[in-house]
Amino acid sequence: MRNIKITIEYDGKRYLGWQRLGDSDKTIQGRIEAVLTQITGEKIEIIGSGRTDAGTHARGQVANFKTDSPLTSDKLLNQLNHYLPWDIIVKKVEEVPERFHARYNATGKQYSYYVWNNPIPSAFERYYSHHISQKLDITKMNSACRMLEGTHDFLGFSSLKKSKKTTVRTIKAITITSEGDLLQFKFEGEGFLYNMVRIMMGTILEIGAGTLEANIIDDVFMSKTRKNAGMTVPAQGLFLDCVEYK
Amino acid sequence: MRNIKITIEYDGKRYLGWQRLGDSDKTIQGRIEAVLTQITGEKIEIIGSGRTDAGTHARGQVANFKTDSPLTSDKLLNQLNHYLPWDIIVKKVEEVPERFHARYNATGKQYSYYVWNNPIPSAFERYYSHHISQKLDITKMNSACRMLEGTHDFLGFSSLKKSKKTTVRTIKAITITSEGDLLQFKFEGEGFLYNMVRIMMGTILEIGAGTLEANIIDDVFMSKTRKNAGMTVPAQGLFLDCVEYK
């Protein structure tokens, strides 16, 4: 059987998230599988690099699937984009070795989180950022980013209750850039726990707003207690930028 | 009576354009007037700097209205944004001299038009740009911009049949910038005729695609004939950036 890797961009606004939910046509995975089944005549299941939550967007989600279809990669790309809704776009289709697995083989991921930092909301950023009226302190937030970078046990920065598997993760870099009132927080790491970006982000923002002190980060690393960290920020500001493979 | 100037940002996607149409709640002007009437208890009519078409966006549309309301500018701003839908945002409210008129006093306008130039569409730019698959020649388009700049009779680059008033206009600059596959065409001028930006843009794009020669621009200036110019590009790529006043 052939193994096909696809790179996907989607606007998550209208969807319940990546993961298929029964027959719902409101999930990204479900939509792509339905079109693949239609194109190939086979019952196809795709494996994503990971889930994204309802409302979260992707510029470079990756998935793979097995098929006996003789359609070329170019033909698959065209057919997918022909039948998929306008807010789910397949950017690339590649034939990969049989052993390639979009989730197990991922060696890194990059997410971006956007914040609209102005007392007046934006008509364009409503579904693509989190609106914060209060002026945020960039210096304090940068210090918080430095504390979060590196290798730590991130259990307290996740929605996991407990985990049999390790909750130690390595964050390569968290960088803040701004374009006018729109702040972009870029998270690069080998892997992230469930809700980890949204909880780190909530903590960084509360430090920037002055409602939490930066030393809370060490507290959370030590106590491994979710409730000590900041809020979980809304999903709509989050973008999965890309997934890396060796 | 007080004279109030407002600066407005809107996502035109869900609307039939700026201009009020009977009782429709699908126009920007109609929506703002309805809210102002609700806030002030007066029947209020607003004067925009000019119309925008269905689907066209604005980052800095300007309008003014007369009122006896004692509400401060800050209060008006808050109340407007409280009652307006999320995709119409009032960015600024200012009290201005009685003689200020948003249309007659405008001394300049800036529009931007966006083109997504990649064979594969974008999930995010669908309603905010015009999608062109074919690679565009930036050098040729820049030459076309140079020919359009300056003072000319733009009748042939408009949807006007004839005009008793002058159709001579001055374009200060047309500049092209790119961010990845997204091209931004910025038009700065003292004023524009009906559909003038969209027809100039269609002409520039056809020159960039090689289906029209650059000398067509002189032809259109000389012949003043709309049909010699390029297509009228779709409204959704167009943004009214700002309106200038002395």
Interface residues (C-beta under 8 A of the other chain):
Chain A: E9 Y10 D11 H57 L77 N81 W86 D87 I88 I89 V90 K91 I120 P121 S122 A123 F124 R126 Y128
Chain B: E9 Y10 D11 H57 L77 N81 W86 D87 I88 I89 V90 K91 I120 P121 S122 A123 F124 R126 Y128
